[in-house]
Amino acid sequence: MASPKVTGDMHKIQRVILPPVALTLMIMFSAFTVIHSSHACRQLYAELQVLEASRWYLQEDYSRLLLEHSTWASHHRVEQIARRELGMTAPAVTDMRVVTQ
């Protein structure tokens, strides 16, 4: 069995040493947490930059495709293809019939 003096000294040592050690450990944990979150933030920002560049290129392609679509689907082009490739012509006014109910 430990003598009362030794036990009292142990409690004194625990009261004196334990708080600074605990505080140091908490500070270290906090520092590593800050480092980790800063690194994660930088990684996510880099990924955001890549995604924004990709979005910009996709938007540019989409605009080009819309322009191409409107060119290919224009009434003048459809009429030219209908006349040239399909041999279609607009009906004469005498060939038109109005249907009423």
DODO-885766 format. One record per atom (N, C-alpha, C, O): residue number from 1; residue in one letter; atom name; x, y, z. Coordinates in Angstrom, 1 decimal. Layout:
<pts>
<NUM,a,CA,<X,Y,Z>>
...
</pts>
This chain:
<pts>
<1,m,N,<0.8,-1.2,0.0>>
<1,m,CA,<0.0,0.0,0.0>>
<1,m,C,<0.9,1.3,0.0>>
<1,m,O,<1.9,1.3,0.6>>
<2,a,N,<0.4,2.3,-0.7>>
<2,a,CA,<1.1,3.5,-0.8>>
<2,a,C,<0.9,4.3,0.4>>
<2,a,O,<-0.2,4.4,1.0>>
<3,s,N,<1.9,5.0,0.8>>
<3,s,CA,<1.8,5.9,2.0>>
<3,s,C,<1.0,7.1,1.6>>
<3,s,O,<0.9,7.5,0.5>>
<4,p,N,<0.3,7.8,2.6>>
<4,p,CA,<-0.5,9.0,2.3>>
<4,p,C,<0.3,10.1,1.6>>
<4,p,O,<-0.2,10.8,0.9>>
<5,k,N,<1.6,10.2,2.0>>
<5,k,CA,<2.4,11.2,1.4>>
<5,k,C,<2.6,11.0,-0.1>>
<5,k,O,<2.6,11.9,-0.9>>
<6,v,N,<2.9,9.7,-0.5>>
<6,v,CA,<3.1,9.4,-1.9>>
<6,v,C,<1.8,9.6,-2.7>>
<6,v,O,<1.9,10.1,-3.8>>
<7,t,N,<0.7,9.2,-2.1>>
<7,t,CA,<-0.6,9.4,-2.8>>
<7,t,C,<-0.9,10.9,-2.9>>
<7,t,O,<-1.4,11.3,-4.0>>
<8,g,N,<-0.6,11.7,-2.0>>
<8,g,CA,<-0.8,13.1,-2.0>>
<8,g,C,<0.1,13.8,-3.1>>
<8,g,O,<-0.3,14.7,-3.8>>
<9,d,N,<1.3,13.3,-3.1>>
<9,d,CA,<2.2,13.8,-4.2>>
<9,d,C,<1.8,13.4,-5.6>>
<9,d,O,<1.9,14.3,-6.5>>
<10,m,N,<1.2,12.3,-5.7>>
<10,m,CA,<0.7,11.8,-7.1>>
<10,m,C,<-0.5,12.7,-7.5>>
<10,m,O,<-0.6,13.1,-8.6>>
<11,h,N,<-1.4,13.0,-6.6>>
<11,h,CA,<-2.5,13.9,-6.9>>
<11,h,C,<-2.0,15.3,-7.2>>
<11,h,O,<-2.5,16.0,-8.1>>
<12,k,N,<-1.0,15.8,-6.5>>
<12,k,CA,<-0.4,17.1,-6.8>>
<12,k,C,<0.2,17.1,-8.2>>
<12,k,O,<0.0,18.0,-9.0>>
<13,i,N,<1.0,16.0,-8.6>>
<13,i,CA,<1.6,15.9,-9.9>>
<13,i,C,<0.5,15.9,-11.0>>
<13,i,O,<0.6,16.5,-12.0>>
<14,q,N,<-0.6,15.1,-10.7>>
<14,q,CA,<-1.6,15.0,-11.7>>
<14,q,C,<-2.3,16.4,-11.9>>
<14,q,O,<-2.6,16.7,-13.0>>
<15,r,N,<-2.5,17.1,-10.8>>
<15,r,CA,<-3.1,18.4,-11.0>>
<15,r,C,<-2.3,19.4,-11.7>>
<15,r,O,<-2.7,20.3,-12.3>>
<16,v,N,<-1.0,19.3,-11.5>>
<16,v,CA,<0.0,20.3,-12.1>>
<16,v,C,<0.3,19.9,-13.6>>
<16,v,O,<0.4,20.8,-14.4>>
<17,i,N,<0.5,18.6,-13.9>>
<17,i,CA,<1.0,18.2,-15.2>>
<17,i,C,<-0.2,17.9,-16.1>>
<17,i,O,<-0.1,18.2,-17.3>>
<18,l,N,<-1.2,17.3,-15.7>>
<18,l,CA,<-2.3,16.9,-16.5>>
<18,l,C,<-3.0,18.0,-17.3>>
<18,l,O,<-3.2,17.8,-18.5>>
<19,p,N,<-3.3,19.2,-16.7>>
<19,p,CA,<-4.0,20.2,-17.6>>
<19,p,C,<-3.1,20.7,-18.7>>
<19,p,O,<-3.6,20.9,-19.8>>
<20,p,N,<-1.8,21.0,-18.5>>
<20,p,CA,<-1.0,21.5,-19.7>>
<20,p,C,<-0.9,20.4,-20.8>>
<20,p,O,<-0.9,20.7,-21.9>>
<21,v,N,<-0.8,19.1,-20.3>>
<21,v,CA,<-0.7,18.0,-21.3>>
<21,v,C,<-2.0,17.9,-22.1>>
<21,v,O,<-2.0,17.8,-23.3>>
<22,a,N,<-3.1,18.0,-21.4>>
<22,a,CA,<-4.4,17.9,-22.1>>
<22,a,C,<-4.6,19.1,-23.0>>
<22,a,O,<-5.1,19.0,-24.1>>
<23,l,N,<-4.2,20.3,-22.5>>
<23,l,CA,<-4.3,21.5,-23.4>>
<23,l,C,<-3.4,21.4,-24.6>>
<23,l,O,<-3.8,21.8,-25.7>>
<24,t,N,<-2.2,20.9,-24.4>>
<24,t,CA,<-1.3,20.7,-25.6>>
<24,t,C,<-1.9,19.7,-26.6>>
<24,t,O,<-1.8,20.0,-27.8>>
<25,l,N,<-2.5,18.6,-26.1>>
<25,l,CA,<-3.1,17.7,-27.0>>
<25,l,C,<-4.3,18.3,-27.7>>
<25,l,O,<-4.5,18.0,-28.9>>
<26,m,N,<-5.1,19.1,-27.1>>
<26,m,CA,<-6.2,19.7,-27.7>>
<26,m,C,<-5.8,20.7,-28.8>>
<26,m,O,<-6.4,20.8,-29.8>>
<27,i,N,<-4.7,21.5,-28.5>>
<27,i,CA,<-4.2,22.4,-29.4>>
<27,i,C,<-3.6,21.7,-30.7>>
<27,i,O,<-3.9,22.1,-31.8>>
<28,m,N,<-2.9,20.6,-30.4>>
<28,m,CA,<-2.4,19.8,-31.6>>
<28,m,C,<-3.5,19.2,-32.4>>
<28,m,O,<-3.5,19.3,-33.6>>
<29,f,N,<-4.6,18.7,-31.8>>
<29,f,CA,<-5.7,18.2,-32.5>>
<29,f,C,<-6.4,19.3,-33.3>>
<29,f,O,<-6.8,19.1,-34.5>>
<30,s,N,<-6.5,20.5,-32.7>>
<30,s,CA,<-7.1,21.6,-33.4>>
<30,s,C,<-6.3,22.0,-34.6>>
<30,s,O,<-6.8,22.4,-35.7>>
<31,a,N,<-5.0,22.0,-34.4>>
<31,a,CA,<-4.1,22.4,-35.5>>
<31,a,C,<-4.2,21.4,-36.7>>
<31,a,O,<-4.3,21.9,-37.8>>
<32,f,N,<-4.2,20.2,-36.4>>
<32,f,CA,<-4.3,19.2,-37.4>>
<32,f,C,<-5.7,19.2,-38.1>>
<32,f,O,<-5.8,19.0,-39.3>>
<33,t,N,<-6.7,19.6,-37.4>>
<33,t,CA,<-8.1,19.7,-37.9>>
<33,t,C,<-8.1,20.9,-38.9>>
<33,t,O,<-8.7,20.9,-40.0>>
<34,v,N,<-7.4,22.0,-38.5>>
<34,v,CA,<-7.3,23.2,-39.4>>
<34,v,C,<-6.6,22.9,-40.7>>
<34,v,O,<-7.0,23.3,-41.8>>
<35,i,N,<-5.5,22.1,-40.5>>
<35,i,CA,<-4.7,21.7,-41.7>>
<35,i,C,<-5.5,20.9,-42.6>>
<35,i,O,<-5.5,21.1,-43.8>>
<36,h,N,<-6.2,19.9,-42.1>>
<36,h,CA,<-7.0,19.0,-42.9>>
<36,h,C,<-8.1,19.8,-43.6>>
<36,h,O,<-8.4,19.5,-44.8>>
<37,s,N,<-8.8,20.6,-42.9>>
<37,s,CA,<-9.9,21.4,-43.5>>
<37,s,C,<-9.4,22.3,-44.6>>
<37,s,O,<-10.1,22.5,-45.6>>
<38,s,N,<-8.3,23.0,-44.4>>
<38,s,CA,<-7.7,23.8,-45.4>>
<38,s,C,<-7.3,23.1,-46.6>>
<38,s,O,<-7.6,23.5,-47.8>>
<39,h,N,<-6.7,21.9,-46.4>>
<39,h,CA,<-6.4,21.0,-47.6>>
<39,h,C,<-7.6,20.6,-48.4>>
<39,h,O,<-7.7,20.7,-49.6>>
<40,a,N,<-8.7,20.2,-47.6>>
<40,a,CA,<-9.9,19.8,-48.3>>
<40,a,C,<-10.5,20.9,-49.0>>
<40,a,O,<-11.1,20.8,-50.1>>
<41,c,N,<-10.5,22.1,-48.4>>
<41,c,CA,<-11.0,23.3,-49.1>>
<41,c,C,<-10.3,23.6,-50.4>>
<41,c,O,<-10.9,23.9,-51.4>>
<42,r,N,<-9.0,23.5,-50.4>>
<42,r,CA,<-8.2,23.7,-51.6>>
<42,r,C,<-8.5,22.7,-52.7>>
<42,r,O,<-8.6,23.0,-53.9>>
<43,q,N,<-8.6,21.4,-52.3>>
<43,q,CA,<-9.0,20.4,-53.2>>
<43,q,C,<-10.3,20.6,-53.8>>
<43,q,O,<-10.5,20.5,-55.0>>
<44,l,N,<-11.3,21.0,-53.0>>
<44,l,CA,<-12.7,21.2,-53.5>>
<44,l,C,<-12.7,22.5,-54.5>>
<44,l,O,<-13.4,22.5,-55.4>>
<45,y,N,<-11.9,23.5,-54.1>>
<45,y,CA,<-11.8,24.6,-55.0>>
<45,y,C,<-11.2,24.3,-56.4>>
<45,y,O,<-11.6,24.8,-57.4>>
<46,a,N,<-10.2,23.5,-56.3>>
<46,a,CA,<-9.5,23.0,-57.6>>
<46,a,C,<-10.5,22.2,-58.4>>
<46,a,O,<-10.6,22.4,-59.6>>
<47,e,N,<-11.3,21.4,-57.8>>
<47,e,CA,<-12.3,20.6,-58.5>>
<47,e,C,<-13.4,21.5,-59.0>>
<47,e,O,<-13.9,21.3,-60.1>>
<48,l,N,<-13.8,22.6,-58.3>>
<48,l,CA,<-14.7,23.5,-58.8>>
<48,l,C,<-14.2,24.2,-60.0>>
<48,l,O,<-15.0,24.5,-61.0>>
<49,q,N,<-13.0,24.6,-60.0>>
<49,q,CA,<-12.4,25.3,-61.2>>
<49,q,C,<-12.5,24.4,-62.4>>
<49,q,O,<-12.8,24.8,-63.5>>
<50,v,N,<-12.2,23.1,-62.3>>
<50,v,CA,<-12.2,22.1,-63.4>>
<50,v,C,<-13.7,22.0,-63.9>>
<50,v,O,<-13.9,22.0,-65.1>>
<51,l,N,<-14.6,21.9,-62.9>>
<51,l,CA,<-16.0,21.8,-63.3>>
<51,l,C,<-16.5,23.0,-64.0>>
<51,l,O,<-17.3,22.9,-65.0>>
<52,e,N,<-16.1,24.2,-63.5>>
<52,e,CA,<-16.6,25.4,-64.2>>
<52,e,C,<-16.0,25.5,-65.6>>
<52,e,O,<-16.7,26.0,-66.5>>
<53,a,N,<-14.8,25.1,-65.8>>
<53,a,CA,<-14.2,25.1,-67.1>>
<53,a,C,<-14.9,24.2,-68.1>>
<53,a,O,<-15.2,24.5,-69.2>>
<54,s,N,<-15.2,23.0,-67.5>>
<54,s,CA,<-16.0,22.0,-68.3>>
<54,s,C,<-17.4,22.6,-68.6>>
<54,s,O,<-17.9,22.4,-69.8>>
<55,r,N,<-18.0,23.2,-67.7>>
<55,r,CA,<-19.4,23.8,-68.0>>
<55,r,C,<-19.3,24.9,-69.0>>
<55,r,O,<-20.1,25.0,-69.9>>
<56,w,N,<-18.2,25.7,-69.0>>
<56,w,CA,<-18.0,26.7,-70.0>>
<56,w,C,<-17.9,26.1,-71.4>>
<56,w,O,<-18.5,26.6,-72.3>>
<57,y,N,<-17.1,25.1,-71.5>>
<57,y,CA,<-16.9,24.4,-72.8>>
<57,y,C,<-18.2,23.8,-73.3>>
<57,y,O,<-18.5,23.8,-74.5>>
<58,l,N,<-18.9,23.1,-72.4>>
<58,l,CA,<-20.2,22.5,-72.8>>
<58,l,C,<-21.2,23.6,-73.2>>
<58,l,O,<-22.0,23.4,-74.1>>
<59,q,N,<-21.2,24.7,-72.5>>
<59,q,CA,<-22.1,25.8,-72.9>>
<59,q,C,<-21.8,26.3,-74.3>>
<59,q,O,<-22.7,26.6,-75.1>>
<60,e,N,<-20.5,26.4,-74.6>>
<60,e,CA,<-20.0,26.9,-75.9>>
<60,e,C,<-20.5,25.9,-77.0>>
<60,e,O,<-20.9,26.3,-78.0>>
<61,d,N,<-20.3,24.6,-76.7>>
<61,d,CA,<-20.7,23.6,-77.7>>
<61,d,C,<-22.2,23.6,-77.9>>
<61,d,O,<-22.7,23.5,-79.0>>
<62,y,N,<-23.0,23.8,-76.8>>
<62,y,CA,<-24.4,23.8,-76.9>>
<62,y,C,<-24.9,25.0,-77.7>>
<62,y,O,<-25.8,24.9,-78.6>>
<63,s,N,<-24.2,26.2,-77.5>>
<63,s,CA,<-24.6,27.3,-78.4>>
<63,s,C,<-24.3,27.1,-79.8>>
<63,s,O,<-25.1,27.4,-80.7>>
<64,r,N,<-23.1,26.4,-80.1>>
<64,r,CA,<-22.8,26.1,-81.5>>
<64,r,C,<-23.8,25.1,-82.1>>
<64,r,O,<-24.3,25.2,-83.2>>
<65,l,N,<-24.3,24.1,-81.3>>
<65,l,CA,<-25.2,23.2,-81.8>>
<65,l,C,<-26.6,23.8,-82.0>>
<65,l,O,<-27.3,23.5,-83.0>>
<66,l,N,<-27.0,24.8,-81.2>>
<66,l,CA,<-28.2,25.5,-81.4>>
<66,l,C,<-28.2,26.3,-82.7>>
<66,l,O,<-29.2,26.3,-83.5>>
<67,l,N,<-27.1,26.9,-83.0>>
<67,l,CA,<-26.9,27.6,-84.2>>
<67,l,C,<-27.0,26.7,-85.4>>
<67,l,O,<-27.6,27.0,-86.4>>
<68,e,N,<-26.3,25.6,-85.3>>
<68,e,CA,<-26.3,24.6,-86.4>>
<68,e,C,<-27.7,24.0,-86.6>>
<68,e,O,<-28.1,23.8,-87.7>>
<69,h,N,<-28.4,23.8,-85.5>>
<69,h,CA,<-29.8,23.2,-85.6>>
<69,h,C,<-30.7,24.2,-86.3>>
<69,h,O,<-31.5,23.8,-87.2>>
<70,s,N,<-30.6,25.5,-85.9>>
<70,s,CA,<-31.4,26.5,-86.6>>
<70,s,C,<-31.1,26.6,-88.0>>
<70,s,O,<-32.0,26.9,-88.9>>
<71,t,N,<-29.8,26.5,-88.4>>
<71,t,CA,<-29.4,26.5,-89.8>>
<71,t,C,<-30.0,25.4,-90.6>>
<71,t,O,<-30.6,25.6,-91.7>>
<72,w,N,<-29.8,24.2,-90.1>>
<72,w,CA,<-30.3,23.0,-90.8>>
<72,w,C,<-31.9,22.9,-90.9>>
<72,w,O,<-32.4,22.4,-91.8>>
<73,a,N,<-32.5,23.5,-89.9>>
<73,a,CA,<-34.0,23.4,-89.8>>
<73,a,C,<-34.7,24.6,-90.4>>
<73,a,O,<-35.9,24.8,-90.2>>
<74,s,N,<-33.9,25.5,-91.0>>
<74,s,CA,<-34.6,26.8,-91.5>>
<74,s,C,<-35.6,26.4,-92.7>>
<74,s,O,<-35.3,25.4,-93.4>>
<75,h,N,<-36.6,27.2,-92.8>>
<75,h,CA,<-37.6,26.9,-93.8>>
<75,h,C,<-37.1,26.9,-95.2>>
<75,h,O,<-37.4,26.1,-96.1>>
<76,h,N,<-36.2,27.9,-95.5>>
<76,h,CA,<-35.6,28.0,-96.8>>
<76,h,C,<-34.8,26.7,-97.2>>
<76,h,O,<-34.9,26.2,-98.3>>
<77,r,N,<-34.0,26.2,-96.2>>
<77,r,CA,<-33.2,25.0,-96.5>>
<77,r,C,<-34.2,23.8,-96.7>>
<77,r,O,<-33.9,23.0,-97.6>>
<78,v,N,<-35.2,23.6,-95.8>>
<78,v,CA,<-36.1,22.5,-96.0>>
<78,v,C,<-36.8,22.6,-97.3>>
<78,v,O,<-37.0,21.6,-98.0>>
<79,e,N,<-37.2,23.8,-97.8>>
<79,e,CA,<-37.8,23.9,-99.1>>
<79,e,C,<-36.9,23.6,-100.2>>
<79,e,O,<-37.3,22.9,-101.1>>
<80,q,N,<-35.6,24.0,-100.1>>
<80,q,CA,<-34.7,23.6,-101.2>>
<80,q,C,<-34.5,22.1,-101.3>>
<80,q,O,<-34.4,21.6,-102.4>>
<81,i,N,<-34.3,21.5,-100.1>>
<81,i,CA,<-34.2,20.0,-100.1>>
<81,i,C,<-35.4,19.3,-100.7>>
<81,i,O,<-35.3,18.4,-101.4>>
<82,a,N,<-36.6,19.8,-100.3>>
<82,a,CA,<-37.8,19.2,-100.8>>
<82,a,C,<-37.9,19.3,-102.3>>
<82,a,O,<-38.3,18.4,-103.0>>
<83,r,N,<-37.5,20.5,-102.9>>
<83,r,CA,<-37.6,20.6,-104.3>>
<83,r,C,<-36.5,19.8,-105.0>>
<83,r,O,<-36.8,19.1,-106.0>>
<84,r,N,<-35.3,19.9,-104.5>>
<84,r,CA,<-34.1,19.3,-105.2>>
<84,r,C,<-34.1,17.8,-105.1>>
<84,r,O,<-34.0,17.1,-106.1>>
<85,e,N,<-34.2,17.3,-103.9>>
<85,e,CA,<-34.0,15.9,-103.7>>
<85,e,C,<-35.3,15.1,-103.7>>
<85,e,O,<-35.3,13.9,-104.2>>
<86,l,N,<-36.4,15.7,-103.4>>
<86,l,CA,<-37.7,14.9,-103.4>>
<86,l,C,<-38.6,15.3,-104.5>>
<86,l,O,<-39.6,14.7,-104.7>>
<87,g,N,<-38.2,16.3,-105.3>>
<87,g,CA,<-39.0,16.7,-106.4>>
<87,g,C,<-40.4,17.3,-106.1>>
<87,g,O,<-41.3,17.2,-106.8>>
<88,m,N,<-40.5,17.9,-104.9>>
<88,m,CA,<-41.7,18.4,-104.4>>
<88,m,C,<-41.9,19.9,-104.9>>
<88,m,O,<-40.9,20.6,-105.0>>
<89,t,N,<-43.1,20.3,-105.2>>
<89,t,CA,<-43.4,21.7,-105.5>>
<89,t,C,<-44.6,22.1,-104.8>>
<89,t,O,<-45.4,21.3,-104.3>>
<90,a,N,<-44.8,23.4,-104.7>>
<90,a,CA,<-46.0,23.9,-104.0>>
<90,a,C,<-47.1,23.7,-105.0>>
<90,a,O,<-47.0,23.9,-106.2>>
<91,p,N,<-48.3,23.4,-104.5>>
<91,p,CA,<-49.5,23.2,-105.3>>
<91,p,C,<-49.9,24.5,-105.9>>
<91,p,O,<-49.8,25.6,-105.3>>
<92,a,N,<-50.5,24.4,-107.1>>
<92,a,CA,<-51.1,25.6,-107.8>>
<92,a,C,<-52.3,26.0,-107.1>>
<92,a,O,<-52.9,25.1,-106.4>>
<93,v,N,<-52.7,27.2,-107.2>>
<93,v,CA,<-54.0,27.6,-106.5>>
<93,v,C,<-55.2,26.9,-107.0>>
<93,v,O,<-56.1,26.6,-106.2>>
<94,t,N,<-55.2,26.5,-108.2>>
<94,t,CA,<-56.3,25.7,-108.8>>
<94,t,C,<-56.4,24.3,-108.2>>
<94,t,O,<-57.5,23.7,-108.2>>
<95,d,N,<-55.3,23.8,-107.7>>
<95,d,CA,<-55.3,22.4,-107.2>>
<95,d,C,<-55.6,22.4,-105.7>>
<95,d,O,<-55.8,21.4,-105.1>>
<96,m,N,<-55.8,23.6,-105.1>>
<96,m,CA,<-56.1,23.6,-103.7>>
<96,m,C,<-57.6,23.5,-103.4>>
<96,m,O,<-58.4,24.0,-104.2>>
<97,r,N,<-58.0,22.8,-102.4>>
<97,r,CA,<-59.4,22.7,-102.0>>
<97,r,C,<-59.6,23.1,-100.6>>
<97,r,O,<-58.7,22.7,-99.7>>
<98,v,N,<-60.6,23.7,-100.3>>
<98,v,CA,<-60.9,24.1,-98.9>>
<98,v,C,<-62.0,23.2,-98.4>>
<98,v,O,<-63.0,23.0,-99.0>>
<99,v,N,<-61.7,22.5,-97.3>>
<99,v,CA,<-62.7,21.6,-96.8>>
<99,v,C,<-63.4,22.2,-95.6>>
<99,v,O,<-62.7,22.7,-94.7>>
<100,t,N,<-64.7,22.2,-95.6>>
<100,t,CA,<-65.5,22.7,-94.5>>
<100,t,C,<-66.3,21.6,-93.9>>
<100,t,O,<-66.5,20.5,-94.5>>
<101,q,N,<-66.7,21.8,-92.7>>
<101,q,CA,<-67.4,20.7,-92.0>>
<101,q,C,<-68.9,20.8,-92.2>>
<101,q,O,<-69.6,20.0,-91.7>>
</pts>
